[in-house]
Amino acid sequence: MSKHPTVIGIEISTIRSLFLKHENRRGRFLLATAIDDLKLPAQDADAFLRKVATAGYIEWSDGAGENSDWNLTQHGLRLMADSLGARISRQRAQLIIDEVVRRARAINADPDRLARVKELRLFGSALDAGRDDYGDVDIEAEIEIRRFPEDEVARAHAKVAAQVPRSWRDHFIRRFRAEEGYDSRRVFAALKASIKDLSLSKDATKTLGCEFRCIYRFDLDSGKELAPDDAITPRTTAPPKSAEEILPSSLPERSIIAPIGLIGADEKLRSSTLKISMESLALTEAKVWLGKEKPDGSRAATDTRKNPDQRFAGAQFFFDDWRDPSLTGLELFQRTLDWAAHYDLPISKIGRKFSLRTYQGGRTANFHALIVQRVADRVDAHLVLDKPQGGRSTWHLGGSTFTTPRMIAAHHALAVALARMLDETGLTGQTTFTAEFDLTGEKRNSYPVLPNLSSHSARLRKALSKISFPQAIIDEARDHMDDYESNLPLNRQVEVMAASMGKKDKEPVALASAMLGETWKEDEIEDPEDPGQFYPGEEDLWDATDPVMAFLQESLKELPGCLRLSISHTLPVPA
């Protein structure tokens, strides 16, 4: 018998992916997650969810006096916990279990971590040792922050604090106890990284009420591993039904209601009264379309005239080319500005210069007044580009004292395009990368994808990590740094860049440079062909820069309007 009910016209993997995204965004409406993840306006997202509900995966939950929404049923939670992968053998399942336990032990022995793996609980089909095969291995990890020993915890806290990315510090929720939250997330990621057929969760046994066995335990106070518990904790809910036994939940006559007061595409509201961001768009749209539940069970439409931001609900869909995943970031950028120019929007009148940057854990794109951040799978940007009276700064270019839904649509699509370009490079914020473009006047039938630079970046980082210096050189570099900043760490750095010479018929220039602290070394090398003149590992570093320079140089020639590409890495000098 089938394990999961089918939904005509919808892949099971699509439903599962939606549920997983929703689980990671707790506290949101499922309708909001559907709008965001499926890139559908509220009416279409609602129709999708109603089809899913007919298969018994979700059920309608009335909220007295508040917004009602969909909740996952036990069958929806069960689907979310299933990897939907190919069947695996008992031997493979045991190897996965052993590897996760090994990683937990390594994490709990690391003095530089704040988070500890308190328990690992095995649940699902892997509990049955008598089976011939399994869908995947379901493990729940309970992760907590340790308090002892206090001195070691204090040192670990300082080290983690230096690694927390700016995006965490700026986030309105994550900034509180940022170190603890960031390290807990890293521990969870380290437990599951690159393990195929593992389904790792945080509270599945509690949510599903299923039986489980504790395969690893650790005492945070003593800092010692405890013996696992061989007993199986019984389930607290009824056994799951097969797909044929699942009955769909009853559907309300309607689950959305058209809001009152949404403004037209070109109606204006004063920018200073608006706060609309990429993160708030889907949530606002869901909230206004869900309406309110009256005491008698009827639904009341949301009157958006009381809240200016709500009047822009769904504005991103006035221009929807961003929904096409086949468009490259550059092509979407150009299409959006061409569309904006057709409607004479302010953002289309300022030239097409923009920059991309990854640095210190953050990924950012700047297009005049529009600043975009790529944070995990989210795109963050403020979409109301105000222009205060007398504001002539470049920070206000593209802004306006009044904003229309069509302007929000353009700004939204541009933010998606810039974030797509950051993704195309394959780089994270741990690599310092810059790219500068000017697409003003560029007209092409198609635009290429930005080059994936991840392997070239990794090659540079690996070569840089192998460089070592005589103590006398390190001391001299420290003396130079102490003259202007004694608190900075002593780093080694390498940068490779390619830049346009300003004329299309001119070959782009490429170069590489390296530094130790303030300078790489003081004395000129009399004979650069003599390997003895290189520091240990330095010759390999210069060899590693050659293919990167050539790749950046060739990429710059192929990318329309590209002025500069640069990759650099900075690593501390080992103590």
Number of C-alpha atoms within 10 A of each C-alpha: 7 8 14 20 22 15 16 10 8 12 10 16 14 10 19 21 15 17 23 14 17 20 16 9 12 10 8 16 21 26 29 26 23 25 23 22 15 16 18 21 21 26 16 14 21 24 13 18 19 19 17 22 23 18 21 23 30 26 23 18 14 17 14 13 14 13 20 20 22 19 16 21 17 19 22 22 20 19 23 23 22 20 17 14 12 10 12 15 13 18 11 15 20 14 11 20 19 13 14 23 19 13 16 24 18 13 19 22 13 12 12 18 24 29 27 26 27 20 22 26 26 23 21 20 14 21 15 12 12 8 11 11 18 20 20 25 26 25 29 20 22 17 18 17 17 20 15 14 13 10 10 15 19 15 15 18 17 14 15 18 15 10 14 19 19 15 19 20 15 12 11 9 10 15 16 13 11 19 26 21 18 20 24 21 13 13 22 20 12 14 21 19 11 9 12 12 22 22 17 22 17 15 14 20 20 12 12 19 16 18 19 23 19 19 18 22 21 20 14 19 10 9 15 13 15 12 11 15 13 10 10 14 14 11 14 12 12 10 10 14 13 13 16 11 10 15 13 15 15 11 14 12 6 11 22 25 17 16 21 16 16 21 19 13 15 12 13 15 18 14 20 15 15 19 14 21 18 21 14 16 22 26 19 18 24 29 24 25 23 27 24 23 18 14 10 7 12 9 19 16 16 20 16 18 14 10 12 19 20 25 23 28 27 23 24 23 20 14 18 16 14 26 15 10 10 10 19 20 26 23 17 26 24 21 19 25 22 14 14 21 14 10 13 13 19 16 25 18 13 14 16 19 16 18 19 21 22 22 18 16 17 20 26 22 25 18 22 21 20 23 19 25 23 24 18 10 9 12 19 20 22 20 26 26 29 22 20 13 8 6 13 10 10 12 17 16 21 21 25 22 16 18 25 21 24 23 29 26 24 29 26 28 24 26 30 24 25 28 24 23 21 25 17 17 15 14 21 21 18 17 22 21 25 18 21 18 18 15 17 12 9 10 10 9 5 11 18 13 16 20 16 14 17 14 12 17 21 14 15 23 20 14 19 23 18 12 18 15 17 9 9 9 14 19 13 15 21 20 15 15 18 12 8 10 11 12 8 11 13 21 18 23 22 22 19 23 24 27 21 19 13 10 8 10 7 10 15 20 16 22 17 17 13 20 15 21 22 16 14 15 16 9 6 8 11 8 9 11 9 9 11 10 14 15 13 15 15 19 16 16 21 17 12 18 23 14 13 25 23 17 17 26 22 15 17 25 18 14 16 17 19 21 21 21 22 21 25 21 23 20 15 13 17 11 5
